[in-house]
Amino acid sequence: MPAGVVLMRACHLVSVTLPALEVVKQMKPAATIIAVTSDNERHRPVLDRAVSLASETGATVILFDLDADLGPLISPLPTDWSGDGNEQQFGERLEPNDLDAAGQATLADQVRVVRAAGVNAFGWLPPKADAESLAKYAASQRADLVLVSTEDAELVGALRSAAGPALEARSADQEPDRIHVEAVPPG
């Protein structure tokens, strides 16, 4: 398995040969890293990698929680149907207190740990935790790098085949931005 792949904001994947640190060093000043995590300890190396890269570059880290997907009929956050005005309470980058309010104490604690390391960090509770949702969220956040555990082989494989028109690229005369994806091996 290669060290990473590149996911363009239009969801086209190609190989990348640059190490992730070099990719991050070339990022814009307000770089964003999305680290795919869960309650499972197997994601600890992903969090460690995100902290390491963000500490060196000043990037913001968003923790994308695989455990947030509760099924097709349940949203991890209040919806327009479940509570009046709650849709304005939560943005697309959740603070630890937002995560606690949503019943996601484990992710809130992970965000606090990353922040304690001096990194600007947030969490996200995707309604569906699949490659397409991850790609869309990464594009909407203008992420530069997505870190995924090699143990999430299905997700890594799905990211490679997510080359459908999930998102529109910028106008045809502009080259789409790229999101680099690194598969992080277990510690």
For each residue, the residues with C-beta under 8 A, 3 or more apart:
1: 150 156 183
2: 5 15 16 183
3: 16 19 20 182 183
4: 16 20 23 180 181 182 183
5: 2 13 14 15 16 159 160 180 181
6: 13 14 15 16 178 179 180 181
7: 11 12 13 135 138 146 159 162 178 179 180 181
8: 11 12 13 14 169 176 177 178 179
9: 139 167 169 170 176 177 178 179
10: 165 167 168 169 176
11: 7 8 132 135 139 162 163 164 165 166 167
12: 7 8 163 176
13: 5 6 7 8 159 160 161 162 163 181
14: 5 6 8
15: 2 5 6
16: 2 3 4 5 6 23 180
17:
18: 22 23 26 180
19: 3 22 23
20: 3 4 23 24 49 53 145 147 180 182
21: 24 25 53 56
22: 18 19 25 26
23: 4 16 18 19 20 26 27 144 145 180
24: 20 21 27 31 33 53 56 57 59 144 145
25: 21 22 56 57
26: 18 22 23
27: 23 24 31 57 59 144 145
28: 31 144
29: 58
30: 60
31: 24 27 28 57 58 59 60 144 145
32: 59 60 61 62 141 142 143 144 145
33: 24 50 53 54 59 60 61 62 143 144 145 146 147
34: 61 62 63 64 124 134 137 138 141 143 145 146 147
35: 43 46 47 49 50 61 62 63 64 146 147
36: 43 46 64 66 134 146 147 148 149 152 155
37: 43 46 47 63 64 65 66 107 110
38: 42 43 65 66 67
39: 67 106
40: 43
41: 44
42: 38 45 149 151 186
43: 35 36 37 38 40 46 47 66 149
44: 41 47 48 187
45: 42 48 49 149 184 185 186 187
46: 35 36 37 43 49 50 147 148 149 184
47: 35 37 43 44 50 51 63 110 113 114
48: 44 45 51 52 187
49: 20 35 45 46 52 53 147 182 184
50: 33 35 46 47 53 54 61 63 114 119 147
51: 47 48 54 55 61 114 117 119
52: 48 49 55 56
53: 20 21 24 33 49 50 56 57 59 145 147
54: 33 50 51 57 58 59 60 61 114 119 120 121
55: 51 52 117 118 119
56: 21 24 25 52 53
57: 24 25 27 31 53 54
58: 29 31 54
59: 24 27 31 32 33 53 54 119 144 145
60: 30 31 32 33 54 119 120 121 122
61: 32 33 34 35 50 51 54 114 119 120 121 122
62: 32 33 34 35 93 121 122 123 124 141 143
63: 34 35 37 47 50 107 110 111 114 121 122 123 124
64: 34 35 36 37 124 126 129 134 137 146
65: 37 38 68 76 104 107 123 124 125 126 129
66: 36 37 38 43 69 129 152 155
67: 38 39 106 107 129
68: 65 76 104 107 124 125 126 127 129
69: 66 76 126 127 128 129 130
70: 74 75 76
71: 74
72:
73:
74: 70 71
75: 70 78 79 82 127
76: 65 68 69 70 102 104 125 126 127
77: 86 90 102 125 127
78: 75 82 83 86 87 89 90
79: 75 82 83 86 87
80: 87
81:
82: 75 78 79 86
83: 78 79 86 87
84:
85: 88 89
86: 77 78 79 82 83 89 90
87: 78 79 80 83 90
88: 85
89: 78 85 86 98 101
90: 77 78 86 87 94 98 102
91: 94
92: 124 137 140 141
93: 62 122 123 124 141
94: 90 91 98 99 102 111 122 123 124 125
95: 98 99 111 122
96: 99 100 108 109 111 112 115 123
97: 100 101 108
98: 89 90 94 95 101 102 123
99: 94 95 96 102 104 105 107 108 111 123 125
100: 96 97 103 104 105 108
101: 89 97 98
102: 76 77 90 94 98 99 125
103: 100
104: 65 68 76 99 100 107 108 123 125
105: 99 100 108 109
106: 39 67 109 110
107: 37 63 65 67 68 99 104 110 111 123 125
108: 96 97 99 100 104 105 111 112 123
109: 96 105 106 112 113
110: 37 47 63 106 107 113 114 123
111: 63 94 95 96 99 107 108 114 115 121 122 123
112: 96 108 109 115 116
113: 47 109 110 116 117
114: 47 50 51 54 61 63 110 111 117 119 121
115: 96 111 112 118 119 120 121
116: 112 113
117: 51 55 113 114
118: 55 115
119: 50 51 54 55 59 60 61 114 115
120: 54 60 61 115
121: 54 60 61 62 63 111 114 115
122: 60 61 62 63 93 94 95 111
123: 62 63 65 93 94 96 98 99 104 107 108 110 111
124: 34 62 63 64 65 68 92 93 94 137
125: 65 68 76 77 94 99 102 104 107
126: 64 65 68 69 76 129 133 134 137
127: 68 69 75 76 77 133
128: 69 132 133
129: 64 65 66 67 68 69 126 133 134
130: 69 133 134 155 158
131: 134 135 155 158 159 161 162
132: 11 128 135 136 158 162 164 166
133: 126 127 128 129 130 136 137
134: 34 36 64 126 129 130 131 137 138 146 155 159
135: 7 11 131 132 138 139 159 162 166 167 179
136: 132 133 139 140 166 167
137: 34 64 92 124 126 133 134 140 141
138: 7 34 134 135 141 143 146 179
139: 9 11 135 136 142 143 167 179
140: 92 136 137
141: 32 34 62 92 93 137 138
142: 32 139 177
143: 32 33 34 62 138 139 146 179
144: 23 24 27 28 31 32 33 59 179 180
145: 20 23 24 27 31 32 33 34 53 59 179 180 181 182
146: 7 33 34 35 36 64 134 138 143 159 179 180 181 182
147: 20 33 34 35 36 46 49 50 53 181 182 184
148: 36 46 152 155 156 159 181 182 183 184
149: 36 42 43 45 46 152 183 184 186
150: 1 153 156 183 184 185 186
151: 42 186
152: 36 66 148 149 155 156
153: 150 156 157
154: 157 158
155: 36 66 130 131 134 148 152 158 159
156: 1 148 150 152 153 159 160 181 183
157: 153 154 160 161
158: 130 131 132 154 155 161 162
159: 5 7 13 131 134 135 146 148 155 156 162 181
160: 5 13 156 157
161: 13 131 157 158
162: 7 11 13 131 132 135 158 159 166
163: 11 12 13
164: 11 132
165: 10 11 168
166: 11 132 135 136 162
167: 9 10 11 135 136 139
168: 10 165
169: 8 9 10 172 174 176
170: 9 174 176 177
171: 174
172: 169
173:
174: 169 170 171
175:
176: 8 9 10 12 169 170
177: 8 9 142 170
178: 6 7 8 9
179: 6 7 8 9 135 138 139 143 144 145 146
180: 4 5 6 7 16 18 20 23 144 145 146
181: 4 5 6 7 13 145 146 147 148 156 159
182: 3 4 20 49 145 146 147 148
183: 1 2 3 4 148 149 150 156
184: 45 46 49 147 148 149 150
185: 45 150
186: 42 45 149 150 151
187: 44 45 48
